[in-house]
Amino acid sequence: MSDLNINRYDSKYQCVWDFLHAKDGAILISGLTLLGCLLSVIGFFYQDYTSFGAYFFIVYTVIETLAFSGVLAGIYYTEPFWLLLCREWLQIKMIFHSYGIFRILVKYAIPYVLDLKDKTAVIDKRLSFYLTLLLLNIFIFDVIYKCYKYVTEQDAVASDKEILPESDLDKISLA
């Protein structure tokens, strides 16, 4: 990057309706998510491990922990690479929730159109659940992406400062 200064208070780095800086928002979201992962470990002791669902819960928690601890590591070490796992994980979750919305609409919209309205309560409950999760993941993705851009530019500035060309003034002769 040619510009050696980053304006920390630039509006492109603000999130939560310009209330927080993207870095602070990512730290807050990551901390709350890691706290939730820590608390979900308690649920491991109450699982019935005869089905695949319990093992899916363990794998989900491990990936979630790695992704959001990577955000904290990427911010601390100013390495944007560590934020990529969280970005990809959130994209996979958004695809999953979008598929859930699509599946509910296809499964229950046809009987609703055909005047079989007995399943509208199921549509409302599941659809609102998936829509809420999708909107939450879009919000978190936006904050993490803004933080990724900030850390990327901060890393570029730091690397430019280290790689500045040396002066050739001592090699120049006036004769």
ChimeraX attribute file (.defattr): number of C-alpha atoms within 10 A of each C-alpha:
attribute: neighborCount
match mode: 1-to-1
recipient: residues
	/A:1	12
	/A:2	7
	/A:3	9
	/A:4	12
	/A:5	11
	/A:6	11
	/A:7	9
	/A:8	14
	/A:9	12
	/A:10	10
	/A:11	12
	/A:12	15
	/A:13	20
	/A:14	20
	/A:15	22
	/A:16	12
	/A:17	8
	/A:18	13
	/A:19	9
	/A:20	16
	/A:21	23
	/A:22	28
	/A:23	24
	/A:24	15
	/A:25	20
	/A:26	26
	/A:27	21
	/A:28	14
	/A:29	18
	/A:30	23
	/A:31	16
	/A:32	13
	/A:33	17
	/A:34	19
	/A:35	12
	/A:36	14
	/A:37	19
	/A:38	13
	/A:39	11
	/A:40	14
	/A:41	14
	/A:42	10
	/A:43	13
	/A:44	14
	/A:45	9
	/A:46	9
	/A:47	13
	/A:48	11
	/A:49	11
	/A:50	8
	/A:51	9
	/A:52	9
	/A:53	12
	/A:54	16
	/A:55	15
	/A:56	11
	/A:57	15
	/A:58	15
	/A:59	12
	/A:60	12
	/A:61	18
	/A:62	13
	/A:63	15
	/A:64	21
	/A:65	19
	/A:66	15
	/A:67	24
	/A:68	27
	/A:69	21
	/A:70	21
	/A:71	29
	/A:72	20
	/A:73	16
	/A:74	20
	/A:75	23
	/A:76	11
	/A:77	12
	/A:78	20
	/A:79	19
	/A:80	21
	/A:81	14
	/A:82	21
	/A:83	26
	/A:84	18
	/A:85	18
	/A:86	24
	/A:87	20
	/A:88	13
	/A:89	17
	/A:90	20
	/A:91	15
	/A:92	12
	/A:93	16
	/A:94	20
	/A:95	13
	/A:96	14
	/A:97	21
	/A:98	16
	/A:99	13
	/A:100	18
	/A:101	20
	/A:102	13
	/A:103	13
	/A:104	17
	/A:105	14
	/A:106	11
	/A:107	12
	/A:108	16
	/A:109	17
	/A:110	11
	/A:111	14
	/A:112	15
	/A:113	9
	/A:114	8
	/A:115	9
	/A:116	12
	/A:117	12
	/A:118	10
	/A:119	12
	/A:120	13
	/A:121	10
	/A:122	12
	/A:123	18
	/A:124	11
	/A:125	10
	/A:126	14
	/A:127	19
	/A:128	13
	/A:129	14
	/A:130	20
	/A:131	15
	/A:132	13
	/A:133	16
	/A:134	21
	/A:135	13
	/A:136	13
	/A:137	17
	/A:138	16
	/A:139	14
	/A:140	20
	/A:141	20
	/A:142	17
	/A:143	24
	/A:144	27
	/A:145	19
	/A:146	21
	/A:147	28
	/A:148	27
	/A:149	17
	/A:150	23
	/A:151	23
	/A:152	19
	/A:153	19
	/A:154	21
	/A:155	17
	/A:156	18
	/A:157	18
	/A:158	15
	/A:159	12
	/A:160	15
	/A:161	11
	/A:162	9
	/A:163	9
	/A:164	8
	/A:165	8
	/A:166	6
	/A:167	7
	/A:168	7
	/A:169	7
	/A:170	6
	/A:171	7
	/A:172	7
	/A:173	6
	/A:174	4
	/A:175	3
